[in-house]
Amino acid sequence: MNPSKTKEERLNEALEFRRKFQHMGLLGGIPEMDKIFAILSEYVKNGEPASGSIRGAVIKKRIAYSLRPQKDKTSEMFLRKL
Protein backbone atom coordinates (compact mmCIF):
# COMPACT_ATOMS: atom_id res chain seq x y z
CA MET A 1 0.00 0.00 0.00
CA ASN A 2 1.30 3.46 -0.93
CA PRO A 3 1.84 5.92 1.91
CA SER A 4 -0.61 8.82 2.06
CA LYS A 5 0.20 12.50 1.84
CA THR A 6 0.16 14.35 5.13
CA LYS A 7 -2.51 16.94 5.83
CA GLU A 8 0.15 19.63 5.30
CA GLU A 9 1.04 18.20 1.87
CA ARG A 10 -2.65 18.12 0.87
CA LEU A 11 -3.04 21.70 2.12
CA ASN A 12 -0.07 22.83 0.02
CA GLU A 13 -1.63 21.19 -3.06
CA ALA A 14 -4.97 22.89 -2.39
CA LEU A 15 -3.34 26.28 -1.85
CA GLU A 16 -1.41 25.92 -5.12
CA PHE A 17 -4.64 25.15 -7.04
CA ARG A 18 -6.35 28.11 -5.37
CA ARG A 19 -3.42 30.41 -6.21
CA LYS A 20 -3.57 29.38 -9.87
CA PHE A 21 -7.33 29.96 -10.03
CA GLN A 22 -6.97 33.37 -8.39
CA HIS A 23 -4.21 34.26 -10.88
CA MET A 24 -6.79 33.61 -13.63
CA GLY A 25 -9.35 35.81 -11.84
CA LEU A 26 -11.45 32.87 -10.67
CA LEU A 27 -12.27 33.81 -7.10
CA GLY A 28 -14.73 32.83 -4.42
CA GLY A 29 -18.25 34.15 -4.92
CA ILE A 30 -18.54 32.42 -8.30
CA PRO A 31 -20.79 29.39 -7.65
CA GLU A 32 -18.62 26.81 -9.41
CA MET A 33 -15.46 28.14 -7.77
CA ASP A 34 -17.12 28.00 -4.33
CA LYS A 35 -17.95 24.36 -5.08
CA ILE A 36 -14.34 23.58 -6.12
CA PHE A 37 -12.96 25.33 -3.02
CA ALA A 38 -15.34 23.26 -0.84
CA ILE A 39 -14.12 20.04 -2.52
CA LEU A 40 -10.52 21.09 -1.91
CA SER A 41 -11.29 21.81 1.76
CA GLU A 42 -12.84 18.37 2.22
CA TYR A 43 -9.85 16.73 0.51
CA VAL A 44 -7.46 18.52 2.88
CA LYS A 45 -9.55 17.58 5.94
CA ASN A 46 -10.31 13.92 5.24
CA GLY A 47 -7.60 12.83 2.78
CA GLU A 48 -10.07 10.86 0.67
CA PRO A 49 -9.54 10.74 -3.09
CA ALA A 50 -11.99 12.79 -5.16
CA SER A 51 -12.51 13.12 -8.88
CA GLY A 52 -15.13 14.50 -11.19
CA SER A 53 -16.03 17.63 -13.06
CA ILE A 54 -18.14 20.71 -12.53
CA ARG A 55 -19.85 22.53 -15.35
CA GLY A 56 -19.13 26.20 -14.94
CA ALA A 57 -22.06 28.23 -16.30
CA VAL A 58 -20.61 31.52 -15.08
CA ILE A 59 -16.99 30.90 -16.17
CA LYS A 60 -18.13 29.00 -19.30
CA LYS A 61 -15.68 26.16 -18.68
CA ARG A 62 -15.76 22.69 -17.19
CA ILE A 63 -13.47 22.13 -14.21
CA ALA A 64 -12.18 18.54 -14.14
CA TYR A 65 -10.37 17.41 -11.01
CA SER A 66 -8.59 14.36 -9.66
CA LEU A 67 -7.37 14.68 -6.07
CA ARG A 68 -5.08 11.81 -5.12
CA PRO A 69 -3.94 11.31 -1.51
CA GLN A 70 -1.10 8.86 -2.30
CA LYS A 71 2.42 10.30 -2.03
CA ASP A 72 3.44 8.86 -5.40
CA LYS A 73 0.43 10.36 -7.25
CA THR A 74 -0.06 13.93 -8.41
CA SER A 75 -3.41 15.66 -7.97
CA GLU A 76 -4.69 17.50 -11.05
CA MET A 77 -7.22 20.12 -12.08
CA PHE A 78 -8.04 21.20 -15.62
CA LEU A 79 -10.21 23.84 -17.21
CA ARG A 80 -11.89 22.61 -20.36
CA LYS A 81 -14.22 24.16 -22.90
CA LEU A 82 -17.91 23.38 -22.46
N, C-alpha and C positions, 0 to 999 in steps of 0.2 A: 504494500500500500504506500502511495506517495505521501510524503509529509505535507501538511496544510500550511498555508501562509498564516502568519500571525495577524492579529487584529490591526496592528500598526502597519503591516505590509498592505493589507486590504484597504486601510484608510488612505495610504499614500497613492494607491491605484485610483481610488475614488476621487481624491483631490486633483490628481492629474487629469482625469476625464473632465471634471468640473472646470478646471482652468482652461482646457482646450475649448470647451463649449462657450465659456465666458469670452474668450478671445474672439470667437466668431459672433459674439453679440447675443448668444442664446442664454438668457438669464432666467432666474426664477420668476414666477408670475405668468409665464407662458405655460398653459396646461400640460402640454406634452413634456416640457422640461421639468415641471414640478413632479410629474410621474417618474421620469428617469432619475431625478435626484432622490426620490423616495426609494426606488429600487436599489440605488447605490447605498443608501443609508442602511437598508435591511441587509444587504450583502456584507457591509462592514460589521454590523452587529452580530449576525448569526453565522456568517462564513459558509452559507449554503450556496451551491452553484445556482446561477440563474441565466436563462437565455430566452430570447424572444425578440419581438419588434413592436414598435409603437408607431402608429400612423400619425404624423404631425400635420394636422389641418392648418394650424396657424403658421408653422415654419415651412409648410409645403414639402416636407421630406419625411422619409421613414427612418426611424432610428432603430438599427439592429444592434443587439448587444449579446455578449457571451461573457459572463463573469465566472471565472474559474478559480476555486480556492486552492488548488494544488500548486505547490512551489514550482514545479517544472512546467506549468502551463501559464500562458499569457492571457489575460482578460482583454477583450476587444469591444469596441463600439464603432459603428459606421453610420454615416448619413448617406441615405440613398434616395434617388428620385422616386416620386410616387408613381 
